[in-house]
Amino acid sequence: MEPGDEIAIVGIGCNFPGGEGIDNFWQVLVEGRNCTVEIPLERFDTKEWYDPDDNKPGKICTTQAALLDSFNTFDNKMFGINDLEAERMDPQHKLLLECTYRALEDAGIATETISGTKTGVFIGLMNRDYEILTSRAVTEINHYDGTGTAMSIAANRISYTFNLTGPSLAIDTACSSFFFALHYSMQAVKQGDCEAALCGGVNCIIDPRTFVSLTKAKMISPEGLSKPFSKKADGYGRGEGCGVVFLKPLKKAQEDYNKIWGVINVSALADIPERDHAVAFAIRALGLVLCDQQEGDSSEASSSQQLPAAPHESSEDLVSSVTFFLCPITEPGTQETQVVDPGQDSGNLDDIDIENPSGNLSGKSGFEWRKRWLVLD
């Protein structure tokens, strides 16, 4: 990475289970709140779809999910969208518009100021629940359905609404969609395709058919809860929400006196061969990719990365692999890096320091913080 290539996050807009906005989201994290709820009737009737026997055809094995308080309320007039078009819009498009507005507001940038700028839009999403639902009601399809359900329009609508002239695209790489969008948005800014970028991810659960497929694949937790690194893991819990970040080159953000939420030094992508599901190999391989990206860079290594995981891998092997991947880490309160040997029982993960602007998590860094968020048996 060349000096000055760092990307700053200068604005955040989000809507997640537990409350709308970054403050509510932070409070959920601080309190360690479980936002899983019974799926309400306004989504779909779980009594019709649920059966504890996950082998039953056409049935789902859970009635739980982490859901937004309100997923389809939308001030369409604010964004210049008429009532008929708004009625045929995927709720994910609506959430993205709202969170984009909040991200710009958080960055202190007026819509008039950003209008006409070479700002890119990169959106990661994979859920097509709304398209599945509307395609079944053939007689109700109108001329707005094409744009209302198209994944490409999820990004293009943002560019159109805010009059942005940079690249505009939606990316579907399944669960990693946002991370791919983030990587490509950073690359676009670095190579001059755009001067800044809005990057977001969204998911909205309104149809049970995806649950059916995941149930048959044994991927859904009957409790609706994810239990990473645990022997009790029995699938994952589904959730929904939307988040958008506004990105600028760090140097430019400093010149403009922007509030800086964080800095991304480097990103990298790698694929894992289907025939090799060993999570230890996967994490080490991705670690090597990042090491290649960071070669010659004197800045601190990132202490947070996306970790690919295989459901059949033992928790002990996974923790060992994660420990390896996080090396080198910084000792709490120091600037000296420590090379960690995952074979030593030295509590390596316990010593990772967590820094945050509010200090609310300082007492939970180390083992107590880890126990709260990761169920390790």
BAKOL-352824 format. One line per field, with one value per residue (C-alpha): residue in one letter; x negated, y negated, z. Coordinates in nm, 2 decimals. Layout:
<pts>
residu [A, ...]
x [X, ...]
y [Y, ...]
z [Z, ...]
</pts>
This chain:
<pts>
residu [M, E, P, G, D, E, I, A, I, V, G, I, G, C, N, F, P, G, G, E, G, I, D, N, F, W, Q, V, L, V, E, G, R, N, C, T, V, E, I, P, L, E, R, F, D, T, K, E, W, Y, D, P, D, D, N, K, P, G, K, I, C, T, T, Q, A, A, L, L, D, S, F, N, T, F, D, N, K, M, F, G, I, N, D, L, E, A, E, R, M, D, P, Q, H, K, L, L, L, E, C, T, Y, R, A, L, E, D, A, G, I, A, T, E, T, I, S, G, T, K, T, G, V, F, I, G, L, M, N, R, D, Y, E, I, L, T, S, R, A, V, T, E, I, N, H, Y, D, G, T, G, T, A, M, S, I, A, A, N, R, I, S, Y, T, F, N, L, T, G, P, S, L, A, I, D, T, A, C, S, S, F, F, F, A, L, H, Y, S, M, Q, A, V, K, Q, G, D, C, E, A, A, L, C, G, G, V, N, C, I, I, D, P, R, T, F, V, S, L, T, K, A, K, M, I, S, P, E, G, L, S, K, P, F, S, K, K, A, D, G, Y, G, R, G, E, G, C, G, V, V, F, L, K, P, L, K, K, A, Q, E, D, Y, N, K, I, W, G, V, I, N, V, S, A, L, A, D, I, P, E, R, D, H, A, V, A, F, A, I, R, A, L, G, L, V, L, C, D, Q, Q, E, G, D, S, S, E, A, S, S, S, Q, Q, L, P, A, A, P, H, E, S, S, E, D, L, V, S, S, V, T, F, F, L, C, P, I, T, E, P, G, T, Q, E, T, Q, V, V, D, P, G, Q, D, S, G, N, L, D, D, I, D, I, E, N, P, S, G, N, L, S, G, K, S, G, F, E, W, R, K, R, W, L, V, L, D]
x [0.00, -0.13, -0.15, 0.17, 0.38, 0.58, 0.96, 1.15, 1.51, 1.66, 2.03, 2.25, 2.62, 2.78, 3.10, 3.06, 3.26, 3.28, 3.33, 3.27, 2.94, 2.58, 2.65, 2.91, 2.69, 2.40, 2.62, 2.72, 2.36, 2.27, 2.55, 2.50, 2.87, 3.03, 3.26, 3.41, 3.79, 4.08, 4.15, 4.47, 4.77, 4.70, 4.40, 4.56, 4.76, 4.51, 4.80, 4.84, 4.48, 4.31, 4.25, 3.99, 3.91, 3.67, 3.72, 4.08, 4.13, 4.20, 4.15, 3.91, 3.74, 3.75, 3.99, 3.72, 3.52, 3.36, 3.59, 3.63, 3.90, 4.04, 3.92, 4.15, 4.23, 4.09, 4.13, 4.13, 4.21, 3.88, 3.69, 3.91, 4.09, 4.46, 4.69, 4.75, 4.38, 4.31, 4.57, 4.38, 4.04, 3.84, 3.82, 3.44, 3.43, 3.62, 3.39, 3.08, 3.21, 3.29, 2.95, 2.77, 2.94, 2.84, 2.48, 2.45, 2.62, 2.38, 2.09, 2.22, 2.27, 2.58, 2.76, 2.71, 2.33, 2.29, 2.51, 2.32, 2.00, 1.81, 1.93, 1.96, 2.22, 2.14, 2.41, 2.40, 2.72, 2.85, 3.20, 3.48, 3.78, 3.98, 3.93, 4.05, 4.36, 4.46, 4.39, 4.66, 4.93, 4.91, 5.22, 5.09, 4.76, 4.72, 4.45, 4.27, 4.21, 3.90, 3.71, 3.88, 3.73, 3.40, 3.09, 2.90, 3.14, 3.06, 2.74, 2.86, 3.16, 2.92, 2.71, 3.02, 3.18, 2.87, 2.74, 2.41, 2.19, 1.95, 1.97, 2.29, 2.33, 2.48, 2.29, 2.42, 2.16, 2.40, 2.30, 1.99, 2.17, 2.10, 1.73, 1.68, 1.87, 1.64, 1.33, 1.43, 1.55, 1.21, 1.03, 1.24, 1.16, 0.79, 0.76, 0.96, 1.28, 1.46, 1.36, 1.57, 1.80, 2.11, 2.09, 2.38, 2.53, 2.90, 3.11, 3.49, 3.68, 4.04, 4.08, 4.05, 3.92, 3.56, 3.61, 3.74, 3.43, 3.19, 3.38, 3.33, 2.96, 2.94, 2.81, 3.07, 3.06, 3.39, 3.34, 3.27, 2.93, 2.57, 2.32, 1.98, 1.69, 1.92, 1.98, 2.35, 2.36, 2.66, 2.69, 2.71, 2.98, 3.11, 3.14, 3.20, 3.09, 2.91, 2.59, 2.42, 2.08, 1.94, 1.58, 1.31, 0.94, 0.80, 0.58, 0.89, 1.10, 0.83, 0.81, 1.19, 1.19, 1.43, 1.53, 1.35, 1.51, 1.23, 0.96, 0.93, 0.56, 0.60, 0.84, 0.80, 1.02, 0.95, 1.16, 1.15, 1.14, 1.47, 1.28, 1.09, 1.32, 1.05, 1.11, 0.75, 0.62, 0.87, 0.78, 0.41, 0.45, 0.65, 0.39, 0.12, 0.31, 0.34, -0.03, -0.10, 0.12, -0.06, -0.41, -0.63, -0.36, -0.48, -0.13, 0.03, 0.19, 0.56, 0.71, 1.04, 1.09, 1.36, 1.30, 1.43, 1.56, 1.67, 1.95, 1.79, 1.46, 1.40, 1.41, 1.06, 0.91, 1.10, 0.99, 0.63, 0.67, 0.83, 0.54, 0.29, 0.48, 0.48, 0.10, -0.08, 0.13, 0.05, 0.01, 0.27, 0.13, -0.18, -0.29, -0.50, -0.38, -0.37, -0.41, -0.16, -0.22, 0.13, -0.02, -0.09, 0.18, 0.11, 0.46, 0.37, 0.72, 0.77, 0.50, 0.64, 0.70, 1.02, 1.02, 1.33, 1.41, 1.66, 1.46, 1.78, 1.61, 1.28, 1.38, 1.49, 1.17, 0.99, 1.16, 1.47, 1.55, 1.48, 1.71, 1.99, 1.99, 1.84, 1.97, 1.65, 1.70]
y [0.00, -0.34, -0.61, -0.82, -0.54, -0.50, -0.54, -0.72, -0.65, -0.99, -0.91, -0.62, -0.56, -0.24, -0.07, 0.25, 0.47, 0.29, -0.06, -0.30, -0.49, -0.45, -0.54, -0.27, -0.02, -0.10, -0.06, 0.28, 0.38, 0.23, 0.41, 0.73, 0.74, 1.03, 0.88, 1.21, 1.21, 1.42, 1.36, 1.15, 1.22, 0.91, 1.09, 1.44, 1.69, 1.91, 2.14, 2.24, 2.28, 2.41, 2.78, 2.90, 3.18, 3.01, 3.30, 3.21, 3.09, 2.72, 2.65, 2.42, 2.52, 2.19, 1.91, 1.67, 1.39, 1.06, 0.80, 0.43, 0.25, 0.12, 0.24, 0.07, -0.28, -0.53, -0.90, -0.86, -1.23, -1.32, -1.14, -1.25, -0.92, -0.90, -0.68, -0.42, -0.37, -0.35, -0.08, 0.14, 0.08, 0.35, 0.25, 0.30, 0.01, -0.21, -0.12, -0.20, -0.55, -0.63, -0.51, -0.69, -1.01, -0.95, -0.87, -1.20, -1.38, -1.22, -1.33, -1.69, -1.69, -1.86, -1.69, -2.01, -1.99, -1.63, -1.67, -1.64, -1.51, -1.21, -0.99, -0.62, -0.39, -0.03, 0.19, 0.55, 0.75, 1.10, 1.13, 1.13, 1.19, 0.90, 1.00, 1.36, 1.22, 0.98, 1.21, 1.45, 1.18, 1.16, 0.95, 0.67, 0.63, 0.28, 0.07, 0.00, 0.36, 0.39, 0.11, 0.18, 0.53, 0.51, 0.56, 0.32, 0.04, 0.07, -0.12, -0.31, -0.46, -0.62, -0.77, -0.90, -1.04, -1.22, -1.31, -1.12, -1.07, -0.80, -0.42, -0.27, 0.10, 0.37, 0.68, 1.03, 1.26, 1.41, 1.35, 1.15, 0.91, 0.60, 0.68, 0.72, 0.39, 0.23, 0.36, 0.24, -0.10, -0.15, -0.05, -0.28, -0.57, -0.49, -0.46, -0.78, -0.63, -0.84, -1.10, -0.95, -0.65, -0.54, -0.17, 0.02, 0.36, 0.45, 0.75, 0.77, 1.08, 1.09, 1.43, 1.78, 1.96, 1.88, 2.02, 2.35, 2.38, 2.31, 2.55, 2.83, 2.75, 2.77, 2.42, 2.26, 2.27, 2.38, 2.12, 1.85, 1.79, 1.80, 1.96, 1.91, 2.12, 2.33, 2.71, 2.61, 2.44, 2.57, 2.33, 1.96, 1.71, 1.49, 1.12, 0.81, 0.45, 0.19, 0.00, -0.26, -0.43, -0.73, -0.69, -0.94, -0.94, -1.00, -1.29, -1.46, -1.39, -1.56, -1.86, -1.90, -1.86, -1.57, -1.37, -1.04, -0.72, -0.50, -0.43, -0.13, -0.07, 0.22, 0.47, 0.80, 1.06, 1.44, 1.74, 2.08, 2.40, 2.59, 2.91, 2.78, 2.68, 2.67, 2.34, 2.33, 2.34, 2.08, 1.83, 1.88, 1.83, 1.51, 1.40, 1.44, 1.24, 0.95, 0.99, 0.95, 0.64, 0.49, 0.57, 0.26, 0.08, -0.04, -0.10, 0.13, 0.45, 0.45, 0.63, 0.71, 0.91, 1.12, 1.48, 1.76, 2.05, 2.41, 2.55, 2.88, 2.75, 2.80, 2.50, 2.56, 2.57, 2.26, 2.06, 2.16, 2.05, 1.72, 1.66, 1.72, 1.50, 1.20, 1.20, 0.99, 0.81, 0.52, 0.56, 0.35, 0.00, 0.05, -0.01, 0.31, 0.60, 0.95, 1.25, 1.51, 1.88, 2.05, 2.36, 2.20, 2.18, 1.82, 1.67, 1.49, 1.39, 1.26, 1.00, 0.82, 0.46, 0.30, -0.08, -0.28, -0.65, -0.62, -0.38, -0.17, 0.15, 0.10, 0.31, 0.59, 0.62, 0.95, 1.26, 1.12, 0.94, 1.25, 1.46, 1.22, 1.22, 1.56, 1.88, 2.09, 2.43]
z [0.00, -0.10, 0.18, 0.17, 0.03, 0.35, 0.33, 0.60, 0.71, 0.76, 0.78, 0.90, 0.85, 0.98, 1.08, 1.27, 1.51, 1.84, 1.71, 1.42, 1.40, 1.51, 1.87, 1.92, 1.74, 1.97, 2.27, 2.16, 2.14, 2.47, 2.65, 2.47, 2.38, 2.20, 1.94, 1.82, 1.83, 1.72, 1.35, 1.34, 1.12, 0.91, 0.77, 0.73, 0.93, 1.11, 1.22, 0.86, 0.79, 1.11, 1.20, 1.44, 1.20, 0.96, 0.71, 0.65, 0.30, 0.27, 0.64, 0.84, 1.16, 1.34, 1.42, 1.54, 1.36, 1.45, 1.29, 1.25, 1.44, 1.12, 0.78, 0.53, 0.65, 0.40, 0.33, -0.04, -0.11, 0.06, -0.21, -0.50, -0.55, -0.62, -0.42, -0.69, -0.75, -0.37, -0.34, -0.59, -0.44, -0.26, 0.11, 0.08, -0.17, 0.08, 0.36, 0.15, 0.05, 0.42, 0.55, 0.27, 0.37, 0.73, 0.64, 0.45, 0.74, 0.99, 0.77, 0.77, 0.39, 0.25, -0.04, -0.24, -0.18, -0.29, -0.59, -0.92, -0.76, -0.88, -0.59, -0.64, -0.50, -0.42, -0.26, -0.14, -0.12, -0.19, -0.07, -0.32, -0.10, -0.23, -0.59, -0.51, -0.35, -0.62, -0.90, -0.77, -0.80, -1.18, -1.23, -1.00, -1.19, -1.34, -1.51, -1.17, -1.09, -1.31, -1.13, -0.80, -0.77, -0.98, -0.77, -0.99, -0.91, -0.54, -0.62, -0.92, -0.74, -0.48, -0.76, -0.93, -0.62, -0.50, -0.85, -0.81, -1.12, -1.00, -1.06, -0.94, -0.90, -0.68, -0.59, -0.49, -0.34, -0.08, 0.28, 0.18, -0.05, 0.16, 0.21, -0.17, -0.22, 0.04, -0.13, -0.47, -0.34, -0.19, -0.50, -0.71, -0.48, -0.48, -0.86, -0.93, -1.06, -0.80, -0.55, -0.27, -0.23, -0.05, 0.04, 0.19, 0.27, 0.32, 0.40, 0.46, 0.56, 0.44, 0.27, 0.43, 0.12, 0.19, 0.54, 0.38, 0.16, 0.45, 0.68, 0.43, 0.41, 0.79, 0.80, 1.03, 1.41, 1.56, 1.83, 1.58, 1.74, 1.60, 1.84, 1.68, 1.80, 2.01, 2.02, 2.07, 1.73, 1.54, 1.25, 1.23, 1.32, 1.04, 1.08, 0.88, 0.87, 0.66, 0.69, 0.47, 0.51, 0.34, 0.23, 0.14, 0.11, 0.46, 0.34, 0.19, 0.49, 0.71, 0.48, 0.49, 0.87, 0.85, 1.15, 1.11, 1.25, 1.14, 0.89, 0.66, 0.57, 0.34, 0.20, 0.01, -0.15, -0.18, -0.28, -0.12, -0.34, -0.29, -0.24, 0.06, 0.35, 0.62, 0.80, 0.93, 0.57, 0.46, 0.74, 0.69, 0.31, 0.36, 0.61, 0.36, 0.10, 0.35, 0.43, 0.06, 0.05, 0.36, 0.25, 0.29, 0.49, 0.84, 0.97, 1.23, 1.11, 1.13, 1.43, 1.27, 0.95, 0.80, 0.90, 0.67, 0.87, 0.79, 1.00, 1.07, 1.20, 1.57, 1.79, 1.92, 1.57, 1.47, 1.77, 1.70, 1.34, 1.43, 1.68, 1.41, 1.17, 1.41, 1.44, 1.49, 1.75, 1.97, 2.35, 2.54, 2.61, 2.40, 2.04, 2.03, 1.82, 1.97, 1.75, 1.88, 1.87, 1.85, 1.99, 2.32, 2.59, 2.66, 2.63, 2.31, 2.22, 2.58, 2.53, 2.23, 2.32, 2.21, 2.17, 2.12, 2.15, 2.43, 2.65, 2.72, 2.62, 2.79, 3.09, 2.86, 2.65, 2.69, 2.82, 2.97, 2.64, 2.45, 2.67, 2.62, 2.24, 2.16, 2.32, 2.37, 2.52]
</pts>
